[in-house]
C-alpha cells in the first residue's frame, strides 16, 4: 500500500530531530534518517524510520528533505559536503531547514542550492523544545517563497500549533534570532531571581505562585523557572547551542545597526558558562554562574567591561 504522506528524508536526529521523527512516523510519514552519530540514527529507527548512510542517500527519492542541525558548518557539510544532499536534490524536492542559523548564511546556502539544482528552500526554525516536537505543538517561523510555503504548510500543521510565514527566505531566521534574544535574556534573569530568593531566605519555588496573573507572570516563569528553582539542568537544549544563538543575535544586531545591551550581557554570561565546561547542560544552568564558584568570575568579567 502506498502512503499518501510525502516521503521524508530527515538529517539530524538529536534532541529535537529525534523527537520530531517520532511524531512524523506516528502520523504515518515514511521517513529515512541520517545522522553523523550512528546511535542517534538507530534511536530514530526505533520509532519506525529507516536509516541512510549519508545525507545524499537520505535525500534520494524524498519529496521533502528536513534538516535539524546544530551549526552552520553542519548545514554546509550536509548540503554541499562529500555525499551531501546536493548530489541528490532536484527541482521536485523541497528543503525545510529547522536549524537555527544566521539569515545571511541561510540566504547564501539556499541560493546556491537552488541555483545548482532548482530545489526550493524554506528556513523554518522552531521554538518549544523536544517535548513540543514530539507532541506536534511547536511554534514555527518560516521564510521562503509563497509557493514553497504552501507546499510546506500541511507538514507544519502536523508538527506545530503556530506557524507564521514571516517573509522571503532568511526572514524565518531573523525571527528566530529575535526570539532567542528574548529567551536567553530571560534565562539569565530567571536564574538571577532564583539566586536572589535563595540568598534572601525565601523559598524560590513559591515565586511563580506569588506573581501569577501579574506582570512578572508568563510561560517562562511558569514552565522554566521551576526547573531552575529545582536545580534541574538536564538538557532540553544545550547551553552551548544557546551561546551559538546569542552570537548569531550579536552578528545580526551589528549588521542591522541595532543596540542590544541586554543580550550582549547575556552573551558574556553564557561565554563564561561554556568556558567553565558546562556546555552540555541546559541553558537554565546559567544559574550556576550566580550560585557557584563561577559567580566570582562573572563579577570580575562584568567589572572589566564597565
LINRA-V108798 format. One record per backbone hydrogen bond with DSSP energy under -1.0 kcal/mol. CO is the residue of the C=O (numbers start at 1). NH is the residue of the N-H. If there is no record, write none. Layout:
# LINRA-V108798
[[CO/NH] [CO/NH]]
This chain:
# LINRA-V108798
[[7/63] [7/64] [8/32] [9/66] [10/34] [11/68] [14/18] [16/20] [17/21] [18/22] [19/23] [20/24] [21/25] [22/26] [23/27] [24/29] [25/28] [30/8] [31/50] [32/10] [33/52] [34/12] [37/41] [38/42] [39/43] [40/44] [41/45] [42/46] [44/47] [44/49] [45/48] [50/33] [54/58] [55/59] [56/60] [59/62] [63/94] [64/9] [65/96] [66/11] [67/98] [71/75] [72/76] [73/77] [74/78] [75/79] [76/80] [77/81] [78/85] [79/86] [81/84] [83/56] [84/87] [85/88] [85/89] [90/93] [93/120] [94/65] [95/122] [96/67] [97/124] [102/106] [103/107] [104/108] [105/109] [106/110] [107/111] [108/112] [109/113] [110/114] [111/115] [112/116] [113/117] [114/118] [120/95] [122/97] [123/143] [125/141] [127/139] [129/133] [130/134] [131/135] [132/136] [132/137] [138/161] [138/162] [139/127] [140/164] [142/166] [143/123] [145/149] [146/150] [147/151] [148/152] [149/153] [152/156] [153/157] [155/159] [156/160] [159/138] [162/140] [164/142] [167/144] [168/171] [170/174] [171/175] [172/176] [173/177] [174/178] [175/179] [176/180] [177/181] [178/182] [179/183] [180/184] [181/185] [182/186] [183/187] [184/188] [185/189] [186/190] [187/191] [188/192] [189/193] [190/194] [191/195] [192/196] [193/197] [194/198] [195/199] [196/200] [197/202] [198/201] [203/206] [204/207] [206/210] [207/211] [211/214] [214/217] [218/222] [219/223] [220/224] [220/225] [224/228] [225/229] [226/230] [227/232] [228/231] [233/282] [237/283] [238/242] [239/243] [240/244] [241/245] [242/246] [243/247] [244/248] [245/249] [246/250] [247/251] [248/252] [249/253] [250/254] [251/255] [252/256] [253/258] [260/264] [261/265] [262/266] [263/267] [264/268] [265/269] [266/270] [267/271] [268/272] [269/273] [270/274] [271/275] [272/276] [273/278] [274/277] [278/281] [279/240] [281/239] [282/285] [283/286] [284/287] [285/288] [286/289] [287/290] [287/291] [288/292] [292/295] [294/298] [295/299] [296/300] [297/301] [298/302] [299/303] [300/304] [301/305] [302/306]]
